[in-house]
């Protein structure tokens, strides 16, 4: 595997300089790479698949300028964070978020999660409600809505989930990283809205994601979260997870979803509000696919700041 300069891929590829600070934080038994800017109440950003912290690189300075401490993290197994062979179940990933909030010296934070990071954000807010002040979810149905739709909507969400169902295959991570991680770009194209995919910023962003996925063990770790999600359906700890997630969420929640999202269908995401007893808003974004934070950056930034300040 090589990066764009022709050398071996290592974690330095996800450490670009900018109007932010890189550092490493120990939380929940692992070391996490975090990128932060600004001071004030903390807004913690959780990226999705197949991304890494850089998904938020234009959000961080803007949120910092608005008076907040903006922090983006490489989730467990991604980017420059630790890549242990285990710990990709919903319980541990939610505990990672809770541990990060505490390790960063905060009593609570606004969580912003996109895609797979949005699913983690839902779970963290459910399992650790006192630590999550407000919640913003992009392109991510409530985990129980997603689970139900995969089985109840075979021509819809089940078909949309086919690419991630393939992740169950042993050693599929080698498919993800071969040919300079071409499949990563293919997924971004498949799931992104046409305006973004055909626009001027797509190629550079896709290149960053392709390189980051080629960091040793990153692709394997990315697969493991999806593998747990599907394999847990028939296991006791998966049943317990469902029972715990059925408890109503008491965190004010804003849900933004692309009308053209082909990874998590809008009809799957709609209805997630039934799991929230706190103030809840739903907004469908016209012309946007699975990555609202990069496809409609200004709109999403405005919504995040509005919700965080309210």
GIDASUL-V591398 format. One record per residue. D_LAST is the distance of its C-alpha to the last C-alpha in Angstrom with 2 decimals. Layout:
BEGIN
d_last: {D_LAST D_LAST}
END
This chain:
BEGIN
d_last: {46.27 45.66 42.81 42.87 45.27 47.70 47.31 46.19 42.48 40.92 37.52 37.81 36.84 33.17 33.04 32.83 32.14 29.17 26.35 25.55 27.39 29.12 29.88 30.89 29.43 31.19 29.28 30.62 34.10 33.47 32.77 29.75 29.38 25.98 24.97 22.43 21.29 19.37 18.20 15.10 12.85 14.47 13.68 16.81 18.24 20.91 23.36 25.43 29.15 31.17 28.91 28.15 25.66 26.59 24.52 21.61 23.79 22.26 18.63 19.28 20.21 17.55 14.69 16.77 17.16 13.44 13.71 13.52 16.45 17.02 19.63 21.55 24.27 27.49 27.47 30.59 33.54 32.07 32.55 33.55 32.33 34.98 36.67 38.15 40.12 38.09 34.62 33.09 32.46 29.06 29.38 30.16 27.60 24.81 26.49 26.53 22.75 22.64 25.46 23.87 20.74 23.25 25.70 23.24 22.88 19.38 18.56 15.68 13.91 11.56 14.33 14.99 18.34 20.66 23.81 25.59 22.81 20.46 23.01 22.99 19.22 19.55 22.41 20.94 17.96 20.67 23.19 21.11 18.06 17.81 17.46 14.61 11.17 9.53 11.86 12.49 16.07 18.29 21.74 22.06 22.78 22.43 25.63 27.36 26.79 28.30 31.16 32.04 31.99 34.32 36.92 36.32 35.94 38.93 38.99 35.28 33.24 36.43 37.82 34.58 34.66 38.28 37.66 35.90 38.55 41.04 39.42 41.26 44.51 45.98 45.75 43.58 41.89 45.06 44.50 41.02 42.37 45.72 46.45 43.93 41.17 41.63 40.08 36.70 36.75 38.07 35.10 32.62 34.64 34.89 31.21 29.73 29.44 32.52 30.84 29.72 32.88 35.10 33.15 33.97 31.60 32.58 35.85 34.65 31.68 34.01 36.49 34.09 33.28 37.00 37.99 35.38 36.54 40.06 39.34 41.72 40.41 37.02 38.05 39.51 36.39 34.21 36.58 36.48 32.94 33.94 37.26 35.79 33.48 36.53 39.13 37.10 37.30 40.78 40.37 39.56 36.63 35.14 35.65 33.98 30.98 30.62 30.94 28.20 25.80 26.44 24.54 21.31 18.15 15.81 12.92 9.93 11.40 11.27 14.93 16.40 20.17 22.95 25.23 28.16 27.38 30.85 30.10 27.59 28.23 25.51 27.41 27.18 23.43 22.90 22.94 21.05 18.56 21.47 20.91 17.34 17.07 13.34 10.88 12.21 12.39 15.51 16.42 19.99 20.75 24.13 26.72 24.94 26.57 25.72 24.17 21.13 20.08 23.44 24.33 21.32 19.90 18.26 16.62 15.31 14.18 12.14 10.53 10.01 8.41 6.10 5.25 5.67 3.81 0.00}
END
